[in-house]
Amino acid sequence: MIISLKGSFVLLSNRKCASTSLVHTLEPYATLLAKEPVLRHTNFSGYKKYVEPWLAGLGRVRLDRFRVYCLFREPTEWLFSWYAFRQRKDVSPEVIKGHGEYTGHITWRDFLEAYFSPTRPSYARVGRQIDFVTVNGIVGDDLKIFPYEHIHRLVRELSHRLEVELVLATHNISPKISEEVRATDYQRCRSLLKEEYALYDSTVQRATLDDS
């Protein structure tokens, strides 16, 4: 989570959506920058419950001028990014004994099966994107969501608010792996993650219209 009083915005850091790159890019302009994961990845529900009342209590903050932003990734590719990210050697059993999040010993299809199983093993416990952006199952009107694939539009809007030309840094890239997402993987995820895809499709449609 990044709060900028100068730019009158809050950026919520959805996992596997360039959050580390955005932190490095926006750090010089941040009033408050949460780096610890428990605060860094504050979701919209947490923002509404804890952060917004705190901002309102500061007295000099005009919340009616504030915008809350976040990125939302193509749902299947979001899961694949988690799979690739957890293949890192620094979380392998050879480095951290008993670490349960390592995926280097399984295939992408195994990971997908585990994610959709009733009892997920620890390496497949990555949550759901839809839970990050909703309060009681509803996406708030005061949350502006950009598709991850249109991150340039988010950077452009934040540049306008800060009155600077932001250049997105590149950090914390998932390791390259040989496996790929198949068309059948997209089809399966679309059938099982209907809420995510409904939101993702609508954000892409809006972004495409705005760019036209």
Secondary structure, DSSP 4 states (H G I P E B T S, - for coil): -EEETTTTEEEE--TTSSHHHHHHHHGGG-SEE--SHHHHT--HHHIIIIIHHHHHHTSS--GGG-EEEEEE--HHHHHHHHHHHTT-GGGSTTTSTT-S---TTS-HHHHHHHHTSSS--GGG----HHHHHEETTEE-TTEEEEEGGGHHHHHHHHHHHHTS--------PPPP-S----HHHHHHHHHH-HHHHHHHHHHHHHHHHHH-
